[in-house]
Amino acid sequence: KYKNEKRKVIWQKHIYKAIYKVRVISGYAPQQSRKEEEKDRFYDDVSDEIGQAGLNEFVVLLGDLNGHVGADADGYEGVHGGWGYGIRNEEGRRVLELADAHSMVVGNTWFTREPARLITYRSGKHRSMIDYILVRAKHRKYVKNVKAIPGMLQHSMVVMDVTSKEMGRRKKD
């Protein structure tokens, strides 16, 4: 299945060998300079899409979320793994609040990384981490790695390694 009803949120549902379902939600958050109403609408749309997922679906939210979650968990210990980059801003707090509201974790922050593997955006001398992969906290045990791959002009590709062997049989949704 594929759905793109909302301007900046897309989701896909995949069923692998009838064992488990994966819902991939991709989003591009409004930039910091945009109006609060636009940001609220984006996060409401993403929240609605996450809420549509079955309880046992492996939900992946990924994309340019245009927020800095910061280097440390600092109050978001269940969501932020403590290995981020930079200083948290209001948009980063929104990312963490969304993750917390849906029992998700920011995958990028759960693995010890050198800064080059944390930085997802480069522009001139500016470096930041604004592209993320989030998964449900209960599925974090299946995530073996999340990292940025440097080499692109501005945004680095962020990749996630997942093991499916341990996921087991799909439960009814």
mmCIF file of the C-alpha atoms, coordinates in Angstrom:
data_MODEL
# 
_entry.id   MODEL 
# 
loop_
_atom_site.group_PDB 
_atom_site.id 
_atom_site.type_symbol 
_atom_site.label_atom_id 
_atom_site.label_alt_id 
_atom_site.label_comp_id 
_atom_site.label_asym_id 
_atom_site.label_entity_id 
_atom_site.label_seq_id 
_atom_site.pdbx_PDB_ins_code 
_atom_site.Cartn_x 
_atom_site.Cartn_y 
_atom_site.Cartn_z 
_atom_site.occupancy 
_atom_site.B_iso_or_equiv 
_atom_site.pdbx_formal_charge 
_atom_site.auth_seq_id 
_atom_site.auth_comp_id 
_atom_site.auth_asym_id 
_atom_site.auth_atom_id 
_atom_site.pdbx_PDB_model_num 
ATOM 1   C CA . LYS A 1 1   ? 0.000  0.000   0.000  1.00 0.00 ? 1   LYS A CA 1 
ATOM 2   C CA . TYR A 1 2   ? 1.050  3.570   -0.597 1.00 0.00 ? 2   TYR A CA 1 
ATOM 3   C CA . LYS A 1 3   ? -0.583 6.813   0.452  1.00 0.00 ? 3   LYS A CA 1 
ATOM 4   C CA . ASN A 1 4   ? 0.283  10.452  -0.185 1.00 0.00 ? 4   ASN A CA 1 
ATOM 5   C CA . GLU A 1 5   ? -2.785 12.462  0.792  1.00 0.00 ? 5   GLU A CA 1 
ATOM 6   C CA . LYS A 1 6   ? -0.949 15.073  2.779  1.00 0.00 ? 6   LYS A CA 1 
ATOM 7   C CA . ARG A 1 7   ? 1.594  17.391  1.235  1.00 0.00 ? 7   ARG A CA 1 
ATOM 8   C CA . LYS A 1 8   ? 4.643  16.568  3.323  1.00 0.00 ? 8   LYS A CA 1 
ATOM 9   C CA . VAL A 1 9   ? 3.862  13.118  4.734  1.00 0.00 ? 9   VAL A CA 1 
ATOM 10  C CA . ILE A 1 10  ? 4.004  9.852   2.791  1.00 0.00 ? 10  ILE A CA 1 
ATOM 11  C CA . TRP A 1 11  ? 3.567  6.341   4.132  1.00 0.00 ? 11  TRP A CA 1 
ATOM 12  C CA . GLN A 1 12  ? 3.991  2.855   2.759  1.00 0.00 ? 12  GLN A CA 1 
ATOM 13  C CA . LYS A 1 13  ? 2.984  -0.461  4.263  1.00 0.00 ? 13  LYS A CA 1 
ATOM 14  C CA . HIS A 1 14  ? 4.963  -3.603  3.481  1.00 0.00 ? 14  HIS A CA 1 
ATOM 15  C CA . ILE A 1 15  ? 4.120  -7.165  4.458  1.00 0.00 ? 15  ILE A CA 1 
ATOM 16  C CA . TYR A 1 16  ? 7.102  -9.486  4.385  1.00 0.00 ? 16  TYR A CA 1 
ATOM 17  C CA . LYS A 1 17  ? 6.282  -13.149 3.808  1.00 0.00 ? 17  LYS A CA 1 
ATOM 18  C CA . ALA A 1 18  ? 3.120  -12.694 5.904  1.00 0.00 ? 18  ALA A CA 1 
ATOM 19  C CA . ILE A 1 19  ? 5.295  -12.696 9.028  1.00 0.00 ? 19  ILE A CA 1 
ATOM 20  C CA . TYR A 1 20  ? 5.369  -9.017  9.950  1.00 0.00 ? 20  TYR A CA 1 
ATOM 21  C CA . LYS A 1 21  ? 4.207  -5.629  8.743  1.00 0.00 ? 21  LYS A CA 1 
ATOM 22  C CA . VAL A 1 22  ? 6.417  -2.595  8.277  1.00 0.00 ? 22  VAL A CA 1 
ATOM 23  C CA . ARG A 1 23  ? 4.951  0.892   7.890  1.00 0.00 ? 23  ARG A CA 1 
ATOM 24  C CA . VAL A 1 24  ? 7.413  3.468   6.545  1.00 0.00 ? 24  VAL A CA 1 
ATOM 25  C CA . ILE A 1 25  ? 6.400  7.089   7.045  1.00 0.00 ? 25  ILE A CA 1 
ATOM 26  C CA . SER A 1 26  ? 8.528  9.688   5.304  1.00 0.00 ? 26  SER A CA 1 
ATOM 27  C CA . GLY A 1 27  ? 8.261  13.356  6.139  1.00 0.00 ? 27  GLY A CA 1 
ATOM 28  C CA . TYR A 1 28  ? 9.820  16.706  5.369  1.00 0.00 ? 28  TYR A CA 1 
ATOM 29  C CA . ALA A 1 29  ? 9.217  19.083  8.275  1.00 0.00 ? 29  ALA A CA 1 
ATOM 30  C CA . PRO A 1 30  ? 8.853  22.825  7.736  1.00 0.00 ? 30  PRO A CA 1 
ATOM 31  C CA . GLN A 1 31  ? 12.043 24.772  8.317  1.00 0.00 ? 31  GLN A CA 1 
ATOM 32  C CA . GLN A 1 32  ? 12.638 26.810  11.461 1.00 0.00 ? 32  GLN A CA 1 
ATOM 33  C CA . SER A 1 33  ? 11.616 30.069  9.766  1.00 0.00 ? 33  SER A CA 1 
ATOM 34  C CA . ARG A 1 34  ? 8.160  28.773  8.769  1.00 0.00 ? 34  ARG A CA 1 
ATOM 35  C CA . LYS A 1 35  ? 4.954  29.688  10.636 1.00 0.00 ? 35  LYS A CA 1 
ATOM 36  C CA . GLU A 1 36  ? 4.043  27.745  13.777 1.00 0.00 ? 36  GLU A CA 1 
ATOM 37  C CA . GLU A 1 37  ? 0.697  26.743  12.223 1.00 0.00 ? 37  GLU A CA 1 
ATOM 38  C CA . GLU A 1 38  ? 2.528  25.013  9.362  1.00 0.00 ? 38  GLU A CA 1 
ATOM 39  C CA . LYS A 1 39  ? 4.770  23.150  11.816 1.00 0.00 ? 39  LYS A CA 1 
ATOM 40  C CA . ASP A 1 40  ? 1.770  22.163  13.955 1.00 0.00 ? 40  ASP A CA 1 
ATOM 41  C CA . ARG A 1 41  ? -0.056 20.867  10.878 1.00 0.00 ? 41  ARG A CA 1 
ATOM 42  C CA . PHE A 1 42  ? 2.970  18.786  9.839  1.00 0.00 ? 42  PHE A CA 1 
ATOM 43  C CA . TYR A 1 43  ? 3.347  17.189  13.269 1.00 0.00 ? 43  TYR A CA 1 
ATOM 44  C CA . ASP A 1 44  ? -0.416 16.577  13.503 1.00 0.00 ? 44  ASP A CA 1 
ATOM 45  C CA . ASP A 1 45  ? -0.304 14.841  10.096 1.00 0.00 ? 45  ASP A CA 1 
ATOM 46  C CA . VAL A 1 46  ? 2.665  12.681  11.121 1.00 0.00 ? 46  VAL A CA 1 
ATOM 47  C CA . SER A 1 47  ? 1.022  11.864  14.441 1.00 0.00 ? 47  SER A CA 1 
ATOM 48  C CA . ASP A 1 48  ? -2.170 10.822  12.618 1.00 0.00 ? 48  ASP A CA 1 
ATOM 49  C CA . GLU A 1 49  ? -0.199 8.523   10.305 1.00 0.00 ? 49  GLU A CA 1 
ATOM 50  C CA . ILE A 1 50  ? 1.620  6.886   13.215 1.00 0.00 ? 50  ILE A CA 1 
ATOM 51  C CA . GLY A 1 51  ? -1.724 6.478   14.975 1.00 0.00 ? 51  GLY A CA 1 
ATOM 52  C CA . GLN A 1 52  ? -3.132 4.620   11.941 1.00 0.00 ? 52  GLN A CA 1 
ATOM 53  C CA . ALA A 1 53  ? -0.538 1.864   12.337 1.00 0.00 ? 53  ALA A CA 1 
ATOM 54  C CA . GLY A 1 54  ? -1.513 -1.378  13.996 1.00 0.00 ? 54  GLY A CA 1 
ATOM 55  C CA . LEU A 1 55  ? -0.073 -1.984  17.442 1.00 0.00 ? 55  LEU A CA 1 
ATOM 56  C CA . ASN A 1 56  ? 2.269  -4.679  16.153 1.00 0.00 ? 56  ASN A CA 1 
ATOM 57  C CA . GLU A 1 57  ? 3.382  -2.964  12.965 1.00 0.00 ? 57  GLU A CA 1 
ATOM 58  C CA . PHE A 1 58  ? 7.061  -2.084  12.784 1.00 0.00 ? 58  PHE A CA 1 
ATOM 59  C CA . VAL A 1 59  ? 6.728  1.678   12.294 1.00 0.00 ? 59  VAL A CA 1 
ATOM 60  C CA . VAL A 1 60  ? 9.603  3.650   10.789 1.00 0.00 ? 60  VAL A CA 1 
ATOM 61  C CA . LEU A 1 61  ? 9.421  7.441   10.623 1.00 0.00 ? 61  LEU A CA 1 
ATOM 62  C CA . LEU A 1 62  ? 12.222 8.901   8.575  1.00 0.00 ? 62  LEU A CA 1 
ATOM 63  C CA . GLY A 1 63  ? 13.101 12.124  6.899  1.00 0.00 ? 63  GLY A CA 1 
ATOM 64  C CA . ASP A 1 64  ? 14.336 15.664  7.158  1.00 0.00 ? 64  ASP A CA 1 
ATOM 65  C CA . LEU A 1 65  ? 12.638 16.726  10.386 1.00 0.00 ? 65  LEU A CA 1 
ATOM 66  C CA . ASN A 1 66  ? 14.495 20.060  10.491 1.00 0.00 ? 66  ASN A CA 1 
ATOM 67  C CA . GLY A 1 67  ? 15.152 19.991  14.222 1.00 0.00 ? 67  GLY A CA 1 
ATOM 68  C CA . HIS A 1 68  ? 18.210 19.629  16.424 1.00 0.00 ? 68  HIS A CA 1 
ATOM 69  C CA . VAL A 1 69  ? 17.578 17.004  19.137 1.00 0.00 ? 69  VAL A CA 1 
ATOM 70  C CA . GLY A 1 70  ? 20.931 17.815  20.735 1.00 0.00 ? 70  GLY A CA 1 
ATOM 71  C CA . ALA A 1 71  ? 23.920 15.819  21.884 1.00 0.00 ? 71  ALA A CA 1 
ATOM 72  C CA . ASP A 1 72  ? 22.423 14.615  25.184 1.00 0.00 ? 72  ASP A CA 1 
ATOM 73  C CA . ALA A 1 73  ? 19.140 13.003  26.228 1.00 0.00 ? 73  ALA A CA 1 
ATOM 74  C CA . ASP A 1 74  ? 18.587 15.738  28.859 1.00 0.00 ? 74  ASP A CA 1 
ATOM 75  C CA . GLY A 1 75  ? 15.056 14.838  29.975 1.00 0.00 ? 75  GLY A CA 1 
ATOM 76  C CA . TYR A 1 76  ? 14.234 12.506  27.087 1.00 0.00 ? 76  TYR A CA 1 
ATOM 77  C CA . GLU A 1 77  ? 16.127 9.435   28.284 1.00 0.00 ? 77  GLU A CA 1 
ATOM 78  C CA . GLY A 1 78  ? 13.570 6.955   26.940 1.00 0.00 ? 78  GLY A CA 1 
ATOM 79  C CA . VAL A 1 79  ? 13.539 8.582   23.508 1.00 0.00 ? 79  VAL A CA 1 
ATOM 80  C CA . HIS A 1 80  ? 17.052 9.974   22.967 1.00 0.00 ? 80  HIS A CA 1 
ATOM 81  C CA . GLY A 1 81  ? 19.918 7.512   23.299 1.00 0.00 ? 81  GLY A CA 1 
ATOM 82  C CA . GLY A 1 82  ? 22.493 10.075  24.419 1.00 0.00 ? 82  GLY A CA 1 
ATOM 83  C CA . TRP A 1 83  ? 24.577 10.120  21.224 1.00 0.00 ? 83  TRP A CA 1 
ATOM 84  C CA . GLY A 1 84  ? 23.278 13.119  19.299 1.00 0.00 ? 84  GLY A CA 1 
ATOM 85  C CA . TYR A 1 85  ? 24.960 16.171  17.850 1.00 0.00 ? 85  TYR A CA 1 
ATOM 86  C CA . GLY A 1 86  ? 24.769 19.877  18.600 1.00 0.00 ? 86  GLY A CA 1 
ATOM 87  C CA . ILE A 1 87  ? 22.422 21.866  20.808 1.00 0.00 ? 87  ILE A CA 1 
ATOM 88  C CA . ARG A 1 88  ? 18.692 21.124  21.042 1.00 0.00 ? 88  ARG A CA 1 
ATOM 89  C CA . ASN A 1 89  ? 16.331 23.708  19.570 1.00 0.00 ? 89  ASN A CA 1 
ATOM 90  C CA . GLU A 1 90  ? 12.538 24.080  19.638 1.00 0.00 ? 90  GLU A CA 1 
ATOM 91  C CA . GLU A 1 91  ? 12.131 22.012  16.472 1.00 0.00 ? 91  GLU A CA 1 
ATOM 92  C CA . GLY A 1 92  ? 14.274 19.257  18.002 1.00 0.00 ? 92  GLY A CA 1 
ATOM 93  C CA . ARG A 1 93  ? 12.080 19.323  21.085 1.00 0.00 ? 93  ARG A CA 1 
ATOM 94  C CA . ARG A 1 94  ? 9.087  18.778  18.769 1.00 0.00 ? 94  ARG A CA 1 
ATOM 95  C CA . VAL A 1 95  ? 10.785 15.693  17.304 1.00 0.00 ? 95  VAL A CA 1 
ATOM 96  C CA . LEU A 1 96  ? 11.431 14.327  20.803 1.00 0.00 ? 96  LEU A CA 1 
ATOM 97  C CA . GLU A 1 97  ? 7.883  15.131  21.980 1.00 0.00 ? 97  GLU A CA 1 
ATOM 98  C CA . LEU A 1 98  ? 6.421  13.342  18.948 1.00 0.00 ? 98  LEU A CA 1 
ATOM 99  C CA . ALA A 1 99  ? 8.609  10.318  19.620 1.00 0.00 ? 99  ALA A CA 1 
ATOM 100 C CA . ASP A 1 100 ? 7.667  10.323  23.301 1.00 0.00 ? 100 ASP A CA 1 
ATOM 101 C CA . ALA A 1 101 ? 3.934  10.645  22.551 1.00 0.00 ? 101 ALA A CA 1 
ATOM 102 C CA . HIS A 1 102 ? 4.081  7.545   20.326 1.00 0.00 ? 102 HIS A CA 1 
ATOM 103 C CA . SER A 1 103 ? 6.539  5.481   22.401 1.00 0.00 ? 103 SER A CA 1 
ATOM 104 C CA . MET A 1 104 ? 9.225  5.818   19.745 1.00 0.00 ? 104 MET A CA 1 
ATOM 105 C CA . VAL A 1 105 ? 12.987 6.336   19.875 1.00 0.00 ? 105 VAL A CA 1 
ATOM 106 C CA . VAL A 1 106 ? 15.273 8.479   17.718 1.00 0.00 ? 106 VAL A CA 1 
ATOM 107 C CA . GLY A 1 107 ? 17.404 5.718   16.208 1.00 0.00 ? 107 GLY A CA 1 
ATOM 108 C CA . ASN A 1 108 ? 20.296 8.004   15.253 1.00 0.00 ? 108 ASN A CA 1 
ATOM 109 C CA . THR A 1 109 ? 20.986 8.726   18.930 1.00 0.00 ? 109 THR A CA 1 
ATOM 110 C CA . TRP A 1 110 ? 21.293 5.146   20.216 1.00 0.00 ? 110 TRP A CA 1 
ATOM 111 C CA . PHE A 1 111 ? 24.681 4.253   18.742 1.00 0.00 ? 111 PHE A CA 1 
ATOM 112 C CA . THR A 1 112 ? 28.137 5.520   19.646 1.00 0.00 ? 112 THR A CA 1 
ATOM 113 C CA . ARG A 1 113 ? 29.351 7.446   16.636 1.00 0.00 ? 113 ARG A CA 1 
ATOM 114 C CA . GLU A 1 114 ? 32.137 9.724   15.542 1.00 0.00 ? 114 GLU A CA 1 
ATOM 115 C CA . PRO A 1 115 ? 30.683 13.129  14.573 1.00 0.00 ? 115 PRO A CA 1 
ATOM 116 C CA . ALA A 1 116 ? 31.017 12.423  10.841 1.00 0.00 ? 116 ALA A CA 1 
ATOM 117 C CA . ARG A 1 117 ? 28.458 9.591   11.235 1.00 0.00 ? 117 ARG A CA 1 
ATOM 118 C CA . LEU A 1 118 ? 26.061 11.806  13.219 1.00 0.00 ? 118 LEU A CA 1 
ATOM 119 C CA . ILE A 1 119 ? 26.066 14.860  10.950 1.00 0.00 ? 119 ILE A CA 1 
ATOM 120 C CA . THR A 1 120 ? 23.283 14.631  8.383  1.00 0.00 ? 120 THR A CA 1 
ATOM 121 C CA . TYR A 1 121 ? 23.413 18.118  6.869  1.00 0.00 ? 121 TYR A CA 1 
ATOM 122 C CA . ARG A 1 122 ? 26.288 20.295  5.662  1.00 0.00 ? 122 ARG A CA 1 
ATOM 123 C CA . SER A 1 123 ? 26.155 23.784  4.216  1.00 0.00 ? 123 SER A CA 1 
ATOM 124 C CA . GLY A 1 124 ? 29.400 25.736  4.026  1.00 0.00 ? 124 GLY A CA 1 
ATOM 125 C CA . LYS A 1 125 ? 30.948 25.507  7.481  1.00 0.00 ? 125 LYS A CA 1 
ATOM 126 C CA . HIS A 1 126 ? 27.588 24.690  9.106  1.00 0.00 ? 126 HIS A CA 1 
ATOM 127 C CA . ARG A 1 127 ? 27.099 21.086  10.315 1.00 0.00 ? 127 ARG A CA 1 
ATOM 128 C CA . SER A 1 128 ? 23.984 19.644  11.923 1.00 0.00 ? 128 SER A CA 1 
ATOM 129 C CA . MET A 1 129 ? 21.885 16.573  12.561 1.00 0.00 ? 129 MET A CA 1 
ATOM 130 C CA . ILE A 1 130 ? 18.366 17.138  11.193 1.00 0.00 ? 130 ILE A CA 1 
ATOM 131 C CA . ASP A 1 131 ? 17.581 13.898  9.319  1.00 0.00 ? 131 ASP A CA 1 
ATOM 132 C CA . TYR A 1 132 ? 16.322 11.090  11.547 1.00 0.00 ? 132 TYR A CA 1 
ATOM 133 C CA . ILE A 1 133 ? 15.016 7.564   11.681 1.00 0.00 ? 133 ILE A CA 1 
ATOM 134 C CA . LEU A 1 134 ? 12.522 6.849   14.475 1.00 0.00 ? 134 LEU A CA 1 
ATOM 135 C CA . VAL A 1 135 ? 11.104 3.451   15.431 1.00 0.00 ? 135 VAL A CA 1 
ATOM 136 C CA . ARG A 1 136 ? 8.785  2.240   18.166 1.00 0.00 ? 136 ARG A CA 1 
ATOM 137 C CA . ALA A 1 137 ? 10.648 1.710   21.425 1.00 0.00 ? 137 ALA A CA 1 
ATOM 138 C CA . LYS A 1 138 ? 9.450  -1.896  21.634 1.00 0.00 ? 138 LYS A CA 1 
ATOM 139 C CA . HIS A 1 139 ? 11.113 -2.581  18.259 1.00 0.00 ? 139 HIS A CA 1 
ATOM 140 C CA . ARG A 1 140 ? 14.443 -0.911  19.066 1.00 0.00 ? 140 ARG A CA 1 
ATOM 141 C CA . LYS A 1 141 ? 15.927 -4.322  19.877 1.00 0.00 ? 141 LYS A CA 1 
ATOM 142 C CA . TYR A 1 142 ? 15.688 -5.196  16.163 1.00 0.00 ? 142 TYR A CA 1 
ATOM 143 C CA . VAL A 1 143 ? 17.639 -2.094  15.101 1.00 0.00 ? 143 VAL A CA 1 
ATOM 144 C CA . LYS A 1 144 ? 21.320 -2.970  14.911 1.00 0.00 ? 144 LYS A CA 1 
ATOM 145 C CA . ASN A 1 145 ? 22.706 0.285   13.518 1.00 0.00 ? 145 ASN A CA 1 
ATOM 146 C CA . VAL A 1 146 ? 21.704 3.776   12.381 1.00 0.00 ? 146 VAL A CA 1 
ATOM 147 C CA . LYS A 1 147 ? 24.253 6.094   10.812 1.00 0.00 ? 147 LYS A CA 1 
ATOM 148 C CA . ALA A 1 148 ? 24.750 8.903   8.340  1.00 0.00 ? 148 ALA A CA 1 
ATOM 149 C CA . ILE A 1 149 ? 26.832 8.155   5.281  1.00 0.00 ? 149 ILE A CA 1 
ATOM 150 C CA . PRO A 1 150 ? 28.799 11.276  4.310  1.00 0.00 ? 150 PRO A CA 1 
ATOM 151 C CA . GLY A 1 151 ? 29.355 12.074  0.683  1.00 0.00 ? 151 GLY A CA 1 
ATOM 152 C CA . MET A 1 152 ? 26.296 13.923  -0.543 1.00 0.00 ? 152 MET A CA 1 
ATOM 153 C CA . LEU A 1 153 ? 26.528 17.652  -1.173 1.00 0.00 ? 153 LEU A CA 1 
ATOM 154 C CA . GLN A 1 154 ? 24.207 18.711  1.654  1.00 0.00 ? 154 GLN A CA 1 
ATOM 155 C CA . HIS A 1 155 ? 22.103 15.945  3.183  1.00 0.00 ? 155 HIS A CA 1 
ATOM 156 C CA . SER A 1 156 ? 23.830 12.689  4.043  1.00 0.00 ? 156 SER A CA 1 
ATOM 157 C CA . MET A 1 157 ? 22.011 9.439   3.516  1.00 0.00 ? 157 MET A CA 1 
ATOM 158 C CA . VAL A 1 158 ? 20.865 8.008   6.854  1.00 0.00 ? 158 VAL A CA 1 
ATOM 159 C CA . VAL A 1 159 ? 20.643 4.220   6.935  1.00 0.00 ? 159 VAL A CA 1 
ATOM 160 C CA . MET A 1 160 ? 19.305 1.702   9.425  1.00 0.00 ? 160 MET A CA 1 
ATOM 161 C CA . ASP A 1 161 ? 20.257 -1.962  9.768  1.00 0.00 ? 161 ASP A CA 1 
ATOM 162 C CA . VAL A 1 162 ? 17.437 -4.142  11.071 1.00 0.00 ? 162 VAL A CA 1 
ATOM 163 C CA . THR A 1 163 ? 17.423 -7.823  11.894 1.00 0.00 ? 163 THR A CA 1 
ATOM 164 C CA . SER A 1 164 ? 14.205 -9.617  11.037 1.00 0.00 ? 164 SER A CA 1 
ATOM 165 C CA . LYS A 1 165 ? 15.097 -13.098 12.272 1.00 0.00 ? 165 LYS A CA 1 
ATOM 166 C CA . GLU A 1 166 ? 13.994 -12.314 15.818 1.00 0.00 ? 166 GLU A CA 1 
ATOM 167 C CA . MET A 1 167 ? 10.728 -10.574 14.979 1.00 0.00 ? 167 MET A CA 1 
ATOM 168 C CA . GLY A 1 168 ? 8.713  -13.769 15.107 1.00 0.00 ? 168 GLY A CA 1 
ATOM 169 C CA . ARG A 1 169 ? 5.206  -14.363 13.900 1.00 0.00 ? 169 ARG A CA 1 
ATOM 170 C CA . ARG A 1 170 ? 2.928  -11.499 13.051 1.00 0.00 ? 170 ARG A CA 1 
ATOM 171 C CA . LYS A 1 171 ? 0.206  -10.844 15.598 1.00 0.00 ? 171 LYS A CA 1 
ATOM 172 C CA . LYS A 1 172 ? -3.303 -9.860  14.554 1.00 0.00 ? 172 LYS A CA 1 
ATOM 173 C CA . ASP A 1 173 ? -3.831 -6.087  14.359 1.00 0.00 ? 173 ASP A CA 1 
# 
